[in-house]
C-alpha cells in the first residue's frame, strides 16, 4: 500500500480546497501542535483517511497459512441453522393478513 509519508520525489501536483475560517484555524492549530506545516498536516491526514477507507476494499495481506484457512472456509458447505431457517420461513407480523 502506498505510504503517505514524505518521499524524496518532487511534488508537482496541486490540490486546491476551500475552508471556512473556523476550519482553517482548527487545521492550523492542529498542524502546529503536531509540529508540521499545514501542507504536511493536511496531506498526512487526508492520505491516512484515504488508506483506511480503501484498505478493506483493495488489498488483503495474509500469510500462506491464513490464506489456506480462508480458502477452506469459503469452500466449506454452509452449516445448517434450524432456528434461522424457521425464523426466515415464519411469516412476520406484516405478512399476516
N, C-alpha and C positions, 0 to 999 in steps of 0.2 A: 504494500500500500504506500502511495507517495506520502512523503512527510511534509508537514507544514513548516518545518524548521528552516532557517535561512540556509541558502546554498551558495556556493561560490559563483554560480552562473549569473549573468547580468539580468536584471529585471527590467523588461521593456514594456510589459502590458500595464495598462492603467484601468482602474476601477473608479467610477465616479458615483457618488451617492449623496443623497440629501438627508439631513437630520435636523430635528428640532434643536433649539438652543439647549433644552434640558438634556437631550440625548448626547449632544456634543460635550456638554460639561461632564456628564457621567462617564463617558468614554475617556475623556482627557484625564479625569481624576483617577480612574482605574488604571490607565496606562502608566501614569506617574507612580501609583502605588506598586505596580508590577515592575517598575524600573525599565520601561520600554517606551519607544516612541509611539505615537498614535498609530502610525502605519503598521509597525510591528504588532502592536496590540490587536488592531482590527483584523489584520491578516491571520495572525495566530488563532484568534477566537473564531473567525469565520471558517478557517481550514479545519480546526478541531471539530466544530459542529458538523461541517460537511462530511468529514471522515466518519463520525459517529452515525450520521443518518445513512450513509451509503454502505457502511461496513456489513450490515446484516443483509444487504441486497446484492452485493457484488462478489464477495470473496470469503471463502471459509478456509482456514488453515488448520489442519489437524495432522497428527502423525498417522502412520500406516495402521497401527492397531485401532485407533479411534475410527478411522475411515472404514475399516473392516466391520467394526461393531455397528456403525451407522448403516452400512450396506446390508448387513444381516437383518437389522431391524426393519429396513424397507422391504426386504424380501419375504419376511415372515407373514403368514396369514394373520388377519386381524383376530384378536381374541373375542370370543362370544361374550356379550354382556346382556344377560337376560333382562335385567331390570331396565337397562337403557332401551332395549327393543320394546319392552312393554310400555314404557313411557312414550316412545315415539308412535306406537300403534294405538294408544288410547286417545280417543277424541278429547280435545281441550274444551274448556267452557264456552269458547266462541264457536266451536264446531258443532255443538249440540243444538238441535233445533227444536 
